[in-house]
Amino acid sequence: MNTNTESRNWSFRLAAAMIAFILLPVAGQPQELLARSSDKEVKALVKSITTAEKTFERALDAKFKGSILRGPGVELKVGDYLTDLSQATANLEKRFTGSYAASAEATEVLQRSSLMHGYVRKNPSLKGANEWDAVAALLQQLATAYG
């Protein structure tokens, strides 16, 4: 396995752990908040996430998009990450139907998003942070919709 694949695998494992703390609903919330949203509502939510994610990406500084973020055991090309996130969101939008809930696709979007969420939380002065907050609010709704 090459270093890039190992880094991605580590990133996804880290993202899965972070998602439990960042994006998933808190235990003890009223049951009516955890009720499954209608297909039409989820479809509209996913479309809103796609739009907000594009707005976030446009708000980012070009230098940041071309940068590489390094952390313990991980190296991430921001531009590639943004492309992957956008593709995952587009895939969720395309695959979600009345007969297919696209749970795997929703999980991928949430996992990928958790990395940026953590970075923006640690760097609140990042150009585009306000736009990310809008994305994060929609992702919270998506996580709640999938329970």
Secondary structure as UniProt FT lines:
FT   HELIX           3..22
FT   TURN            27..28
FT   HELIX           31..34
FT   HELIX           39..59
FT   HELIX           62..65
FT   STRAND          68..71
FT   TURN            72..73
FT   STRAND          74..77
FT   HELIX           78..95
FT   HELIX           103..122
FT   TURN            124..125
FT   TURN            127..128
FT   HELIX           129..145
//
